[in-house]
Amino acid sequence: MKISHVAAMVKRDILINIRMKWRLMEFIYFPLLTVLTWGFFSIYMQDYALQAGLVVLAVNIFYSFAHLAQSTTNSQMMEDVWSGSLKQVLVSGITEGEYIVSRVISTTIAAVLILGLMFGVGSFFGLTVIFQHGGLFALLALITLLSSIALSIIIVSMILMLGRSYGFLSYSILSLLFLLSAPFYPIDIFPPVMQVVAQAMPYTNVFSGIRSVIGAGTVADGILINGFIVAFAYIIVSIPLYYYAFSKARKTGQLVRMT
Amino acid sequence: MSDAIVVKNVSKRFSWRESKFWRKKKHVQALKNVSFTVKAGEIFALLGPNGAGKSTMMNIIIGLLTPDKGEVFVLEKNMRKDRDVLGDINYTSADSTFHWVLNVNDIMKFAASVYNISSEKRKKRVEKFIKFFGLEKLKNTRYNWLSTGERMRLVFAKAMLNHPKIIIMDEPTIGLDPDMAHKLRDEIKRINKTFGTTILLTSHYMQEVEYLADRVAFINQGRIADIGTVKTLLKKSRKKNLEDYFIHMKERGMRAEDKGWRDVE
């Protein structure tokens, strides 16, 4: 892996991110609207159950972060496909490894910046617990980031294997995982089969951790450890899957059809 | 003369299902035991009717497609195992496109960074080729605002950046006005003569191929049907020009297909 290749791709992605109005909407407009919508909701909830309002706000902030950290990598790839520039990128000598690593780096930079912005705006709505327990929230954010990176690599792999018409996976999978990750309630609420599924979801421990910090001011070590174990399991699955998908796409001609 | 590209017994079959996933797979043999060599410093043209297998061959050479059988060596490197060689070659095609929000300067700078051109040389070289291809006034113009001709000039400017040993050109002058196409052909010839750059091209303009190519391979139904210099091919087929030769070879291929030459299941 050549650092110069990765750096060139990251620079290219940053340029594209800055110039694309659509990307600015994704980075600023939607995350801000999310914080404002649920921020006002949490103010209203102060009269009834302060913590419930803050949990809803914090979970939505983390969901926006997870969505950005996953979908940006995928939309960058889909834009290369739609613009037809994927061929020029690949024939210039960018390897599949460099291609995905650079996308993950540029996505991480953007997602972390936006998370900071959302936390900042969230604090005006009483979400100061983020700063009181900064270390715990940082760990939860790291689990979210790792999970989203793994998920984005898995989705890229699926699109490579199934073809460009499956680009909708970039935007749809996370909503399903959000539901299955028991965002606002413990997984005990689910029927037994769904509980098993929920335990394998990458964000279940994150949401459970958020509820725990806001409710009790702490998170059990088990939640954090499980969170990291699940996130790393996804990462471990995603990397060989990605290389396999690229190799398969080269064999079947799917890569050519996408360029 | 050493070999720039060696294609050894390459076969490629595509399989797909039409609409329903439970339907039986269909297959087409896109290439079958294709072998040819492009010598260093020559202009080699791959000719053939639509669907003959030219693009499949090109995609295998640039590493976007893996052959089922056989090997491709580019500058003595096996494309299956060592794609680093892509840094020493370049590729242009009529459908070469770049991201729509990037401008000419961004695209050239990105390519220069990928091709590991040192930072001192990078700026000079980008400016040199921007000027050479008459793109100075368009430096800050975004890709989607460029005309077809300007886009092709950009593709060529980008293709020259790394001083490639080989340029692979898929339909290099398609979509260009006659004047631009003429200039580009002269440019291709000049690049080849001045820098000794090997050029592998496909084209449907027979006059272009006659003007440019040192040698030609005629590919039909996924097989190399004929190979040689333009002069030899015309002499052998007793045709006056490459256009007549092309029609003759295509018809011969169709007769062969009637006899079940191509494997389509």
Interface residues (C-beta under 8 A of the other chain):
Chain A: K2 S4 H5 A7 A8 K11 R12 L15 I16 R19 M20 E79 D80 S83 G84 S85 K87 Q88 L90 V91 S92 G93 I94 T95 S247 R250 K251 T252 G253 L255 V256 T259
Chain B: F14 S15 N59 I62 G63 L64 L65 T66 D68 R83 D84 L86 G87 N90 Y91 S93 D95 S96 T97 F98 H99 W100 V101 L102 D106 F110 A111 S113 V114 Y115 N116 K158
